[in-house]
Amino acid sequence: MQARKFWRELYLTVTVGIALILIVASALSLRDLVGLGVIAAGVFIAVLGVGMYDQWQDRELAKLPVKARNPRRRS
């Protein structure tokens, strides 16, 4: 499970990193509608990456027993 978590963290880091590079590069060099399109693409990539990571995290939490999901709650 640790290996899968590593790859998920790496995926999130690379995806958001690429998106930030796209956004910053287009904001610095392109000042027209093409630049806005590249910025929008960068934001889309970042949102997609974070959304995929969130789905993976939810799926892993769903596999855990109920007591392990919320350790503070006691029945």
Secondary structure, DSSP 8 states (H G I E B T S, - for coil): -HHHHHHHHHHHHHHHHHHHHHHHHHHHH--SHHHHHHHHHHHHHHHHHHHHHHHHHHHHHHHS-HHHH-TT---
